[in-house]
């Protein structure tokens, strides 16, 4: 487990519990078999990624008969999930948006360079579309603050673009950030913009 996840153990436990509930499809109907939640595959993938569990769907035997993870299939799955939830986030779907931020959190905590690069270019337009909604999600899920702030900061200067726009962004957004996130989380978020 990475240092970032170790520092956010409480958030990780909450996520694992939510994922477990999602995976079992528990709805609180007494006396009935729980239905399988069709989005449980995504939740299971996220849990496996967080806990560094070898997902059986990505295991294959090499020429020596040894089971190994097919890293290409894993990266394709990450890419598919990224695209799926980015589209949901862009469309304004609140659940898809939160999943998208969660994928960013996982990429950040696991140092997944490919996904981190994608978030560095793609997250700012989503923030700009509805900054208040974005910040409210961070306020409700504060473990997402550092990863989201990291990506938004990286937008400025990423691929040698927009570096000159950071001071104006901070000037225009600081009051909203402090208003929605409050003093402690506002400072934590703004500290990401080094």
C-alpha atoms as a printed R data frame, in Angstrom:
    type eleno elety resid chain resno       x       y       z
1   ATOM     1    CA   UNK     A     1   0.000   0.000   0.000
2   ATOM     2    CA   UNK     A     2   1.415   3.399  -0.916
3   ATOM     3    CA   UNK     A     3   2.194   6.124   1.625
4   ATOM     4    CA   UNK     A     4  -0.656   8.207   0.246
5   ATOM     5    CA   UNK     A     5  -3.156   5.428   0.926
6   ATOM     6    CA   UNK     A     6  -1.648   4.795   4.352
7   ATOM     7    CA   UNK     A     7  -2.223   8.458   5.200
8   ATOM     8    CA   UNK     A     8  -5.816   8.141   4.026
9   ATOM     9    CA   UNK     A     9  -6.701   4.829   5.670
10  ATOM    10    CA   UNK     A    10 -10.024   6.165   6.959
11  ATOM    11    CA   UNK     A    11 -11.093   7.169   3.477
12  ATOM    12    CA   UNK     A    12  -9.920   3.843   2.080
13  ATOM    13    CA   UNK     A    13 -11.966   1.919   4.660
14  ATOM    14    CA   UNK     A    14 -15.084   3.917   3.799
15  ATOM    15    CA   UNK     A    15 -14.506   3.268   0.118
16  ATOM    16    CA   UNK     A    16 -14.037  -0.440   0.713
17  ATOM    17    CA   UNK     A    17 -17.246  -0.633   2.715
18  ATOM    18    CA   UNK     A    18 -19.164   1.256   0.035
19  ATOM    19    CA   UNK     A    19 -17.697  -0.989  -2.640
20  ATOM    20    CA   UNK     A    20 -18.603  -4.109  -0.671
21  ATOM    21    CA   UNK     A    21 -22.186  -2.913  -0.344
22  ATOM    22    CA   UNK     A    22 -22.263  -2.103  -4.031
23  ATOM    23    CA   UNK     A    23 -20.809  -5.484  -4.944
24  ATOM    24    CA   UNK     A    24 -23.330  -7.422  -2.917
25  ATOM    25    CA   UNK     A    25 -26.197  -5.308  -4.169
26  ATOM    26    CA   UNK     A    26 -27.544  -4.960  -0.622
27  ATOM    27    CA   UNK     A    27 -30.677  -2.868  -0.588
28  ATOM    28    CA   UNK     A    28 -32.022  -3.598   2.861
29  ATOM    29    CA   UNK     A    29 -34.906  -5.774   1.615
30  ATOM    30    CA   UNK     A    30 -35.407  -8.195   4.478
31  ATOM    31    CA   UNK     A    31 -35.894 -11.827   3.551
32  ATOM    32    CA   UNK     A    32 -34.912 -11.379  -0.100
33  ATOM    33    CA   UNK     A    33 -31.789 -12.444  -1.918
34  ATOM    34    CA   UNK     A    34 -29.758  -9.358  -2.807
35  ATOM    35    CA   UNK     A    35 -29.645  -8.554  -6.503
36  ATOM    36    CA   UNK     A    36 -26.272  -8.307  -8.180
37  ATOM    37    CA   UNK     A    37 -25.377  -4.725  -8.935
38  ATOM    38    CA   UNK     A    38 -24.294  -4.618 -12.580
39  ATOM    39    CA   UNK     A    39 -21.779  -1.847 -11.833
40  ATOM    40    CA   UNK     A    40 -20.166  -4.158  -9.276
41  ATOM    41    CA   UNK     A    41 -17.512  -5.154 -11.806
42  ATOM    42    CA   UNK     A    42 -16.132  -1.622 -11.706
43  ATOM    43    CA   UNK     A    43 -16.249  -1.522  -7.916
44  ATOM    44    CA   UNK     A    44 -14.514  -4.895  -7.695
45  ATOM    45    CA   UNK     A    45 -11.791  -3.667 -10.034
46  ATOM    46    CA   UNK     A    46 -11.270  -0.561  -7.869
47  ATOM    47    CA   UNK     A    47 -11.088  -2.617  -4.662
48  ATOM    48    CA   UNK     A    48  -8.599  -5.025  -6.238
49  ATOM    49    CA   UNK     A    49  -6.498  -2.095  -7.434
50  ATOM    50    CA   UNK     A    50  -6.510  -0.460  -3.992
51  ATOM    51    CA   UNK     A    51  -5.539  -3.654  -2.229
52  ATOM    52    CA   UNK     A    52  -3.107  -4.824  -4.902
53  ATOM    53    CA   UNK     A    53  -5.090  -8.049  -5.401
54  ATOM    54    CA   UNK     A    54  -4.423 -10.030  -8.549
55  ATOM    55    CA   UNK     A    55  -7.716  -9.912 -10.415
56  ATOM    56    CA   UNK     A    56  -8.421 -13.350 -11.918
57  ATOM    57    CA   UNK     A    57  -9.835 -11.836 -15.106
58  ATOM    58    CA   UNK     A    58  -6.358 -10.518 -15.932
59  ATOM    59    CA   UNK     A    59  -4.402 -13.691 -15.134
60  ATOM    60    CA   UNK     A    60  -2.946 -15.759 -17.931
61  ATOM    61    CA   UNK     A    61  -0.294 -18.447 -18.124
62  ATOM    62    CA   UNK     A    62   3.000 -17.695 -19.781
63  ATOM    63    CA   UNK     A    63   4.941 -20.145 -21.939
64  ATOM    64    CA   UNK     A    64   6.333 -21.788 -18.770
65  ATOM    65    CA   UNK     A    65   2.837 -22.324 -17.358
66  ATOM    66    CA   UNK     A    66   3.245 -19.641 -14.675
67  ATOM    67    CA   UNK     A    67   0.229 -17.442 -13.970
68  ATOM    68    CA   UNK     A    68   0.961 -13.779 -14.488
69  ATOM    69    CA   UNK     A    69  -1.018 -10.572 -14.710
70  ATOM    70    CA   UNK     A    70  -1.532  -9.387 -18.283
71  ATOM    71    CA   UNK     A    71  -0.525  -5.751 -17.741
72  ATOM    72    CA   UNK     A    72  -1.831  -4.734 -21.171
73  ATOM    73    CA   UNK     A    73  -5.329  -5.949 -20.281
74  ATOM    74    CA   UNK     A    74  -5.140  -4.119 -16.949
75  ATOM    75    CA   UNK     A    75  -4.139  -0.858 -18.668
76  ATOM    76    CA   UNK     A    76  -6.934  -1.334 -21.224
77  ATOM    77    CA   UNK     A    77  -9.411  -1.736 -18.354
78  ATOM    78    CA   UNK     A    78  -8.125   1.473 -16.740
79  ATOM    79    CA   UNK     A    79  -8.491   3.249 -20.079
80  ATOM    80    CA   UNK     A    80 -12.024   1.937 -20.565
81  ATOM    81    CA   UNK     A    81 -13.056   3.040 -17.070
82  ATOM    82    CA   UNK     A    82 -11.405   6.417 -17.533
83  ATOM    83    CA   UNK     A    83 -13.300   7.021 -20.790
84  ATOM    84    CA   UNK     A    84 -16.596   5.741 -19.386
85  ATOM    85    CA   UNK     A    85 -16.541   7.950 -16.303
86  ATOM    86    CA   UNK     A    86 -15.025  10.960 -18.046
87  ATOM    87    CA   UNK     A    87 -18.023  10.947 -20.407
88  ATOM    88    CA   UNK     A    88 -20.364  10.653 -17.424
89  ATOM    89    CA   UNK     A    89 -18.602  13.533 -15.676
90  ATOM    90    CA   UNK     A    90 -18.744  15.709 -18.796
91  ATOM    91    CA   UNK     A    91 -22.457  14.943 -19.146
92  ATOM    92    CA   UNK     A    92 -23.062  16.175 -15.598
93  ATOM    93    CA   UNK     A    93 -23.824  12.775 -14.051
94  ATOM    94    CA   UNK     A    94 -22.985  13.188 -10.357
95  ATOM    95    CA   UNK     A    95 -22.218   9.525  -9.672
96  ATOM    96    CA   UNK     A    96 -20.079   9.210 -12.805
97  ATOM    97    CA   UNK     A    97 -18.291  12.416 -11.826
98  ATOM    98    CA   UNK     A    98 -17.422  11.021  -8.399
99  ATOM    99    CA   UNK     A    99 -16.214   7.762  -9.910
100 ATOM   100    CA   UNK     A   100 -14.061   9.801 -12.287
101 ATOM   101    CA   UNK     A   101 -12.481  11.690  -9.376
102 ATOM   102    CA   UNK     A   102 -11.997   8.382  -7.585
103 ATOM   103    CA   UNK     A   103 -10.121   6.962 -10.580
104 ATOM   104    CA   UNK     A   104  -7.930  10.067 -10.363
105 ATOM   105    CA   UNK     A   105  -7.326   9.357  -6.681
106 ATOM   106    CA   UNK     A   106  -6.289   5.775  -7.452
107 ATOM   107    CA   UNK     A   107  -4.027   6.866 -10.309
108 ATOM   108    CA   UNK     A   108  -2.401   9.459  -8.039
109 ATOM   109    CA   UNK     A   109  -1.929   7.057  -5.127
110 ATOM   110    CA   UNK     A   110  -0.474   4.348  -7.387
111 ATOM   111    CA   UNK     A   111   1.601   6.735  -9.521
112 ATOM   112    CA   UNK     A   112  -0.071   5.563 -12.736
113 ATOM   113    CA   UNK     A   113   1.748   7.938 -15.083
114 ATOM   114    CA   UNK     A   114  -0.510   7.374 -18.089
115 ATOM   115    CA   UNK     A   115  -3.712   8.151 -16.200
116 ATOM   116    CA   UNK     A   116  -2.118  11.016 -14.288
117 ATOM   117    CA   UNK     A   117  -1.159  12.615 -17.586
118 ATOM   118    CA   UNK     A   118  -4.699  12.221 -18.909
119 ATOM   119    CA   UNK     A   119  -6.180  13.782 -15.767
120 ATOM   120    CA   UNK     A   120  -3.722  16.681 -15.988
121 ATOM   121    CA   UNK     A   121  -5.218  17.696 -19.315
122 ATOM   122    CA   UNK     A   122  -8.848  16.588 -18.915
123 ATOM   123    CA   UNK     A   123  -9.897  17.585 -15.393
124 ATOM   124    CA   UNK     A   124  -9.724  21.373 -15.750
125 ATOM   125    CA   UNK     A   125 -12.514  21.617 -18.366
126 ATOM   126    CA   UNK     A   126 -14.754  19.601 -16.038
127 ATOM   127    CA   UNK     A   127 -13.868  21.923 -13.143
128 ATOM   128    CA   UNK     A   128 -14.586  24.989 -15.266
129 ATOM   129    CA   UNK     A   129 -17.950  23.636 -16.386
130 ATOM   130    CA   UNK     A   130 -19.271  23.720 -12.799
131 ATOM   131    CA   UNK     A   131 -16.654  24.723 -10.234
132 ATOM   132    CA   UNK     A   132 -19.149  24.821  -7.362
133 ATOM   133    CA   UNK     A   133 -20.339  21.262  -8.023
134 ATOM   134    CA   UNK     A   134 -16.725  20.103  -8.336
135 ATOM   135    CA   UNK     A   135 -15.742  21.696  -5.024
136 ATOM   136    CA   UNK     A   136 -18.872  20.420  -3.257
137 ATOM   137    CA   UNK     A   137 -17.881  16.881  -4.235
138 ATOM   138    CA   UNK     A   138 -14.409  17.484  -2.774
139 ATOM   139    CA   UNK     A   139 -15.952  18.883   0.390
140 ATOM   140    CA   UNK     A   140 -18.078  15.749   0.786
141 ATOM   141    CA   UNK     A   141 -15.168  13.440  -0.115
142 ATOM   142    CA   UNK     A   142 -12.086  15.252   1.222
143 ATOM   143    CA   UNK     A   143  -9.727  12.369   0.480
144 ATOM   144    CA   UNK     A   144 -10.068  13.466  -3.182
145 ATOM   145    CA   UNK     A   145  -8.719  16.978  -2.503
146 ATOM   146    CA   UNK     A   146  -5.007  16.329  -2.945
147 ATOM   147    CA   UNK     A   147  -5.255  14.242  -6.103
148 ATOM   148    CA   UNK     A   148  -7.754  16.611  -7.728
149 ATOM   149    CA   UNK     A   149  -5.705  19.652  -6.734
150 ATOM   150    CA   UNK     A   150  -2.582  18.001  -8.115
151 ATOM   151    CA   UNK     A   151  -4.229  17.475 -11.520
152 ATOM   152    CA   UNK     A   152  -5.667  20.973 -11.679
153 ATOM   153    CA   UNK     A   153  -2.259  22.426 -10.826
154 ATOM   154    CA   UNK     A   154  -0.590  20.229 -13.448
155 ATOM   155    CA   UNK     A   155  -2.935  21.637 -16.064
156 ATOM   156    CA   UNK     A   156  -0.956  24.860 -15.829
157 ATOM   157    CA   UNK     A   157   2.206  24.174 -17.757
158 ATOM   158    CA   UNK     A   158   1.208  20.689 -18.911
159 ATOM   159    CA   UNK     A   159   2.679  20.192 -22.388
160 ATOM   160    CA   UNK     A   160   3.989  23.771 -22.122
161 ATOM   161    CA   UNK     A   161   0.468  25.234 -22.181
162 ATOM   162    CA   UNK     A   162  -1.503  27.554 -19.893
163 ATOM   163    CA   UNK     A   163   1.367  28.266 -17.471
164 ATOM   164    CA   UNK     A   164   0.570  31.984 -17.525
165 ATOM   165    CA   UNK     A   165  -3.087  31.373 -16.587
166 ATOM   166    CA   UNK     A   166  -2.484  29.982 -13.096
167 ATOM   167    CA   UNK     A   167  -2.366  33.335 -11.212
168 ATOM   168    CA   UNK     A   168  -5.663  34.423 -12.774
169 ATOM   169    CA   UNK     A   169  -7.245  31.040 -12.025
170 ATOM   170    CA   UNK     A   170  -6.236  31.280  -8.366
171 ATOM   171    CA   UNK     A   171  -7.369  34.892  -8.070
172 ATOM   172    CA   UNK     A   172 -10.775  34.118  -9.593
173 ATOM   173    CA   UNK     A   173 -11.356  30.827  -7.760
174 ATOM   174    CA   UNK     A   174  -9.847  31.353  -4.309
175 ATOM   175    CA   UNK     A   175 -13.005  32.898  -2.788
176 ATOM   176    CA   UNK     A   176 -15.209  30.046  -4.071
177 ATOM   177    CA   UNK     A   177 -12.671  27.437  -2.968
178 ATOM   178    CA   UNK     A   178 -12.510  28.856   0.561
179 ATOM   179    CA   UNK     A   179 -16.269  29.325   0.727
180 ATOM   180    CA   UNK     A   180 -17.116  25.752  -0.250
181 ATOM   181    CA   UNK     A   181 -14.170  23.834   1.193
182 ATOM   182    CA   UNK     A   182 -13.795  25.888   4.355
183 ATOM   183    CA   UNK     A   183 -10.554  27.055   5.921
184 ATOM   184    CA   UNK     A   184  -8.763  23.737   6.499
185 ATOM   185    CA   UNK     A   185  -9.691  21.970   3.259
186 ATOM   186    CA   UNK     A   186  -9.387  25.211   1.309
187 ATOM   187    CA   UNK     A   187  -5.767  25.557   2.426
188 ATOM   188    CA   UNK     A   188  -5.089  21.898   1.635
189 ATOM   189    CA   UNK     A   189  -6.506  22.368  -1.883
190 ATOM   190    CA   UNK     A   190  -4.748  25.673  -2.557
191 ATOM   191    CA   UNK     A   191  -1.436  24.238  -1.317
192 ATOM   192    CA   UNK     A   192  -1.566  21.903  -4.334
193 ATOM   193    CA   UNK     A   193  -0.949  24.930  -6.558
194 ATOM   194    CA   UNK     A   194   2.742  25.370  -5.839
